[in-house]
C-alpha cells in the first residue's frame, strides 16, 4: 500500500504527532480524492511491526504481509451493505447497528499480535441512526490500543456528538496536473475527459461499463425529446442503478448549462461546449435555478428504494419543459 502523490504532505503532518494519535480519527474531504487509500495506508502503518522512520509501514514484516493479503486478525473494515431483497428490490445502502455491534465485540478482544487493533469505517455518513449512537458509546470510552478511522465525504451529515469524539484531518485533493498524470500512468482511457466528468476527483470516475449509459443520458439532455427520455430511463432502470448516479450526471450537466447561461466556463463537459451553448440560448438562469432546487430535493433519496425509473422520467420531462417554456414565451 502506497500513498498517492498528493498525500505526502498530509502524511508528514500526521506522522509528526504519530505517537499521540487519538483513538478516533476522521478523514474528511471531497469524494473521489483517495481518502480510503490514505485510511488503509494509516491502518497498515499502525499495525506494522517494523515501521519506517516516518512511521509508514515497512511492507515486509509478517503483519504487513497479512494486511496485504486481507487477513490481518487485528484489522476490520466496515462499509455499507448494498444488497437486494428477496423480491429483487433495491435496498438502502447503509451501515447497520448489527455491524457496529460486531465491531464493538472485536474492539474489546485482546489483540492477536499483542499490539494495536484498527477499525476503518467508510463512509461514516452511511451509519444509520442506531448504528451512529452505538458507535458513539464506544468512542466515549474507547478500549486501549484500538484506533477508529472514519472516512467522510460530507462530515456535516454526521451527528455533532460523533464529530466531537473524533479529531478531523481534512485531506488535500490533487491538482489537475497530479490527477491527470496519475490517471494516465494507470492506463485510464480519455483521462482528461473522464477527469473533467468527475470534477477533478480521480477516484470518482464513472465505472467503464457505465460510461455508455452516462453518454446516452447526456445525449438525451443535449437533445431533449420525449421518445429519448422514455428510452434512456428504461435503459438506466434495466442497469439497476441507484438514483444517485444518474442524478449526479444530471446535476453536473445542469451546472455546466447554468454556467454557460451566465457566460461562465464549462467544468464537466468541455467536449459539449457547442451543445450547451445552443441550449443556453433557449432557456434562462431563473428556470435553471428552479430546476436545480428540484434536483437538490432528490439528493437525500439517492440510495433509496423509491422507483428510480419514474423519478428519472419526471425529472427529465421537467428538464425538457425548460426549453419548451422558453419557446412559448
N, C-alpha and C positions, 0 to 999 in steps of 0.2 A: 504494500500500500504506500503510495507516494502522494505528497502534497501537489496540488495544482500550482502552476507558476505564479498565479496571482494571490496565493495563500501564504506565501513565505513571510510577509510582514506580520500577518495575523498570528502565525505560529510563533514568531520571535516574541511578540507581545505576551502570548500565553505562556511560553516557556520561561520567560523572565520570572514569573511567580509560580512555577510548576509545583513546587513543594507546598504551596499554600492554596492549591485549587480547592474550590468549595465542593460540598457534597452534591450540589445540583448546579449545572451549568446550562444556560440556554444559548444556543447558537441561532442567531436571527439574521435575516437578510432576504432579499428577493428570491422567489422560487427560481431554480434552474442555474444557480451560480456555483453549485458544488458543495453545499453545506453538509450533505450526507457523507461526502468523501472526507471532509475535514473531521466529521464526527467519528468515522471509523478509524481514521489516522490517529486521532486522540485516544480512542479506546484501545487500539493496539499498543500505543505508547505507554498507557497506564498499566497494561498487563505485561509488557516486555520485562524480561528478567536480566537483560544486559543493555539498558538504554544507552544511546549515544550522548555526547556531551551536551547537545541541545535538547535532551530528554526525548528525542524521537526514538521510535522502535528500531532495534538493530536489524530485524528481519531475518535473523539467523538462529536465535535461541529456540528452544522447544516450544515456549509459549507463543512465539511469533509464527512458528510453523503450524501450530494448532489453529491460531487465529486465521491464517491464510487459507487453511483447509475448511474453515467454517465450523469447527467443532471444539473451540476453547470452552472448557467447562465453567469458567467464571465470567462468561460474556453472554448477554442476552440482547436481542434486537426486537423491538416491538413496532409493528406497522399496522395500518388499518386492515380489518377484514373487508374483502370486497368480493362477495360471492352472490350466487343466485339462489333463490329459494326453490322448493320442490316443484313449483309451477313454472320455473324459468324466469321469474320476475327479478328485476334488478333490486339489490338491497343497498341500503345506505352504507357507504364505506366509513367505518369508524373503529376506534379502539374502545373496547367494552370493558366493563368492570371485571369480568372473569379473567381477562388477560392481565389486568393490573394486580388482581389477587395472586395469580400465578407468579408474577414478577416479584411481589412482596415476599412470597414464600421463598423464592430464590435468593432475594437480598438478605434474608435472615439466616441463611445457611452459612456454614463455615466454608471459606474459600478452599477449593481443591488444591491449589498451588500455594496456599499459605500467604497469599498477598492480597491484592485488591480484587473486587468484583465490579464489573462495569455493565451498565444498562443504557442502551441508546433507544430513544423513543422518537419516532419521526413519521408524520409531522405531529407536533403536540396539539394542533388545532383539531385533530381527528378524535381527541378524547371526548366521549360523551360526558354529560354532567356527573353521573355516578362515578365514572372512572376518574374524572378530574378530582373529585372530592376524595376518593380513596388514595390517589397519588399524593394529594396534599397532606394527608395524615402521616404518611411515611416520611415525607420531606420535612415535616416539622421536627421529627426526631430520627434522622437517617442513621442506619446502622454504621458502625465504624468500618472504614476502608471500603465503602460502597460509593461509587460515583454514578450519578444520574446525568446523562447528556441528552437534553431535549433539543430538538430541531424545530424551528418555527418559521414559516413563511410570513405569517400575519400574527405576531405576538399579541397584538391588541385584542385578539379574539379569545385569549386565554383569561381564566379567572384572575382578577387582580391579586388575590391571595396566593395563587400559584406563582405568579410572576415575582411576588415579593420574596419567595423562598429560593429563587434562583439568581445567580449572577449572570448578567446578559453580556454576551460578546457579539457585536454586530460585525459580520464578516464582510470583507471587501469584495465587491463584484469586479469582474475583469473589465479592462477597457476593450474597445472594439478590436484593436490590433492583437491583443493577447488571445481573445476568444477566437478570432478568425484563424490565427496561427495554430492554435490547439486543435480546432476542428479539422483544418486542412491536414495537419500531421496525423490525425486519426482517421483519415480517409472518408470524411463526410462529403458526399456529392453536392455540388452547388452550395458550398459552405457559406458564401456571402449572402445569398438569397435566403437560405434557411435561417441564418443567424438574424437577419432582418425580421423574418416572420416571428422569431422567438423573442424579439425585443432586446437582443444583445445578450441573452442568457443561454450559454452553450449547452446546458443540460435541460432546457425547456423546449428543445426541438421536437417537432411533430415526428412521431414514430414513422419510419419509412413506408410501412404498409398503409398508413393513414394519409399520406400526402395526397394521393389521388382523390380521396374523399374531401380533403380540405380544398383542393383546387376546384372540384365540382361545385362546392358551396360558394367559393369566391367567384367562379364563372357566373353563378346564378345571381350573386349580389351585384356583379358588374352589369348584368343584363336581366333585370328582374322581370320574370314572366310567370304567369300562373301555372302553366304546364311544367316549367322547370322547377318551380317551388315544390309542387307535389312530387315530382320525380326525385329530387335531391333529398327531401325529408324522408321519403320511403327508403332510399338507399342508406341514409345515415341510421335509420331505425334498424335496418337489417344488420348493420355493423355492430349493433348493440352498444353504442357509445352512450356514456352518461351525458346529460345535458351540458355539463361543464365544458367539455371540449369544443363542440360546435359553437357554444355561446362565447367562448374565448376567441374563436376565429371571427365571429360576427362583431364582437366588440373591437377587435383590432382593426377590422375593415372600417368600422364606423369612426374610429379615432382618426384614421387617415382621411376619410371623407370630410370630417369636420375640419381637420387641419387645412385641407385644400380649399374648402369653402371660405376659410378665413385667411387665405393666402399664406398658409404655413407650409412646412416641409412634410414630405411623406416619410413615415418612420418604418412601417411594417411591410409595405408593398411597393417598393420603388419601381418594380417592373410593371406596375399597373398605373403609372402616373397618368397616362392618356385617358384611361377609362374613368379614373377618379375625377379628373378634371371635367370630363363630359357630364358625369352625374352631378358634380358640384354645381354646374350651371342650371340644373333642373330642380334644385331644391334650395333651402336656405338654412342658416345656422339654427334658427329657433325651432324648426321642425326636427332637426337632428338632435338637438339638446333634449327635446321631449322624448324622442325615441331612446336616447341613451338612458334616461331615467327609467324607462320601461325595462331595458336590459338589466340595469342595476338591481331592480326588484327581483329578478330571477336568480341573481348570483348566489344568494344563500341556499338555493334549492338545486344547485348544480349537480349534486350527487344524490338527489332524492329519487324516490321511486315513482314520481308522477309520470304520466305518459309523455315521453320525450317527443314523439312524432307530432302529437297535437300541439305541444308547446312551440316547437320549431315552426310548424305551419302558421300558427297565429303570429309569431314574431316576424316571419318573412313576408306574410301578407301585409302586416303593418308597415314593414320596411318598404314594400312596393308602393304603398299608398303615399309615401313621402313624395314620390315623383309624380304620381297621378294628380295629387292635390296641387302641385306646382303648375302642371299643365292647365288645370281648370281655373287657376287664379287669373 
